[in-house]
Each structure stands twice: as structure tokens, then as C-alpha cells.
Amino acid sequence: MFGTLSEKFQSLFSGLIGKKKLTEENISDAVRQVRLALLDADVNFGVVSNFIKRVKEKSLGEEVLKSVSPGDQFIKIVHDELVELMGKDEEELIFKRHPAVMMLCGLQGSGKTTSCVKLASYLLKKGMRKKPLIAACDLQRPAAIEQLKRLSSEVGVEVFSIDGEKDPITVAKLALSKAEKEGFDLLILDTAGRLHLDDALMEELATIKHKLEPHEILFVANAATGQDAVKVASEFDARIGITGSILTMLDGSARAGAAISIREVTKKPLKFEGVGEKIADFQLFNPSSMADRILGLGDVINLVRKAEEHIDEETSIALEKKMRKAAFTYNDYLQQMGALKKMGPLKGLMKMLPGVPDLGDLGDPEREFGQMEAMIFSMTPQERDETVEISHNRRLRIAKGSGTTIDDVNRMVKGFKRLKSLCKDMPQMKKQMLKGGMPDFKNFKF
């Protein structure tokens, strides 16, 4: 996500490392590079101008000039201003009555239908709603209702539709009636989109808003369209009054224009983001997390959330104690690999770690994980517990039993020992991080 922009920021920041202080000259040069990078990423011109002005003012402040690490201070200023620009804090959804009503709107192809299902699934999983209903009000796009039903069936969410009905307002009103009578606690309206803005679409949405009085009207913006999404969001807000936005398709060739500009231009918060094709690839929009990703600093916030969601707390505490003493075994290794697989693709998880380099040369981590699992399953209980040394003959047997080579087994054993060594060094790495540094993972190989 935002690969080109992140690379430009990383190059800029590396140029500031070693500077003894921030002067007007090097600040002006750095700010100019930031401005060009943001404009090239299709961020709104007015937003860029105001952002650059604030960064420059803060960078030339007295407190900054006394900083021991001016380069780090400049990074922090840029990061903090990005967070401020995108909204500071996560925004809560508004649920005023029972059932709560939410309407999703946007242009065709923005990901509205998928976002309806993702949102319902997210609220179910988080326990924020127990019985959602999705109303199929998109009667313009062929197969929209079939797509909605297929996706909803995967997560056990009911869809309300009327065969042959041509009026989306009728569908919306009857869906609300059903929700009220049958105890649904949430109604999500999947509305129609167009390839371009037009009066007919806006009138339709305005009527649905008037008849059903939704608590949330969320504009769905495709991140790949950059600043164009911001212009459309402004028009939707002016015509029907949106309460926030959902940013979609952040796993693709997303531009930063929508993420950085949309809140500042519409004055309405970004509430959610779609980060993949799967229904589970949906999360709260966190301004600090987004700023980290834009600047190429990983995404620790959402990595921790994934870990909390998929890794058992008691098991995690027990493993932490073992890791502190570097006393974990291949059985622990196997257990953690299983937990990591539940969190998502390994390559994606590693990119969320700060300090990890580009992973393009890593090959296929999923395949390597599969091989490691097969090798550990081919070990005896004593070998897994490390009560016996894994000799050459034992390694040959493990390779044969797992369908791998002796080199694969040697590499895994070496990686396991390196991981233990890394754990022994954790106290020193922690001290480094407390001083403002970042542990170096570049030479670490699984």
C-alpha cells in the first residue's frame, strides 16, 4: 500500500539522519520533498499547502532546534501532522435506536456491496450487533443482489430482497419493517451506484434518507482513485450529508490522495478500511496506524490487534516466559506457526513490523512455513522437546519423512537456534527501543 510514497519518505528521512540540527535550509529542502511526494500521490493541493505550512512552522521551533536527534524529530512532526490531518482518534459508529440503520453509498465499483457484508461481519464478530439484516437496494447493477446473497451466506447474515421490484425505496421501507418486527438490531442498506454522479442517484439516496432516517450514512471510497474519490465524497456530503467514509481496496495500488485528503475536505471522519478481498479484511480506520504505513514505519497497531484476536492469552503468557529464558521448543514453534497462519498471510504480517526491509526477495513464506510444519511433524517427541541432539542421521530421516531435503532441515534447525539467540538479545533490543531506536531485523532469517 502506498509503496511509491513510502519509499520517497524513507529516502527523505534517511537523508536527515546525521544532521546536527534542523536549519531553515535543510528544513526547506525536506519540506519541498514532502510537498512533491504528496502532490505526486494525488493528495489535494489545498490540503498539501496547509500541511506543509504546519510542518515547516513546527520544524523551525526552538524546541526542535535543541533536539538531540533532529532527523527523528522531523519524522515525528510529519507523523503527528498526518495523524492530525486524518482525524487523531478512531471514530465510533452511531447507534441511536433499535434497530440501528446504516446506509452505504458511493459510485459503482467502489466496493459498496462487499463493504456491507464486511461491516455486518465485523460488528457481529466484535459483539457490537447480534442480528444484522442487509437490504438489497441496489436494483441498477445486474447480479448485485446475487453477489450480496452469496457473500452474506458466508458469514451467516440475512439479506432482504424483493424479486422483480424496481423501486429501491420500497425495498428499504419493507426491510426496516421486517427488521422491527423480527428483532433485527441492525439494518444495512446497500444502495445503487453510478459510473458518474447524477441527479437521479442523489434524489434516490435523499429519499431513502428522508424515509428511513439512517444513523450513519457512510461514503465508500475506492483508495485507488486517489483525489477523485475526495471530490465525489464532497459532492455526496453536500447533497445527502454523509457521516463518514469507508476506504476500500487498500491492498492494491492505492494512492494516498483519498486517505490523506478526505477527512480534511469533507470534515467527516474515516471510520473503516478494507485491506483485502476476504470478508475478514476489514478494520477500524486508525489515523496513527495509517500514518505509520504511509511513512513506511510498519503497522504495529493492527498487528497487535490481530495477535490479540487469534492468539490465546494464557498460551501467549506461557510462551513469553519461555522466550525470555530462550527455553521454548519445536512444539512451541509449531504452536506459534499455527497461530500466525490464523492471523493472515505471513508476508503481510512481516510487512507490519517496523524495521523489516522489502520482502520481495523472500520467496514464498507460506510454502516455507508449510515445509517447517512438515519437518517438525516428522520429528520424534524427544527431538521436538530438544532432549536429544538432532544428528545428521536424524536430519536425513526428518527430510525423508517430510518430503524435503537435508538442506531444508539444516536451514530450519539453524533458523530455530538463531531465533533462540534473538530471544536472548531481547533485553538489549528493548533498551534500544526505549532510547528511541529500532531493532534491526534485516539480517534475520526464519
Buried (B, 14 or more C-beta within 10 A) or exposed (E): BBEEBBEBBEEBBEBBEEBEEBBEEBBEBBBEBBBEBBBEBBBBEEBBEBBBEBBBEBBBEEEBEEBEBBBBBBBBBBBBBBBBBBBEEBBEBEBEEEBBBBBBBBBBBBBBBBBBBBBBBBBBBEEBBEBBBBBBBBBBBEEBBEBBBEBBEEBEBBBBBBEEEEEBBBBBBBBBEBBEEEEBBBBBBBBBBBEEBEEEBBEBBEBBBEEBEBBBBBBBBBBBBBBBBBBBBBBBBEBBEBBBBBBBBBBEEBBBBBBBBBBBBBEBBBBBBBBBEEBBBBBBBBBBBBBBBBBBBBBBBBBEBBBEEBBEEEEEEBBEEBBEEBEBBBBBBBBBBEBBBEBBEBBBBBBBBBEBEEEEEBEEBEEBBBBBBBBBEBBEEEBBEBEEEBEEEBBEBBBEEBEBBEEBBBBBBEBBEBBBEBBEEEEEBEEBEEEEEEBEBEEEEB
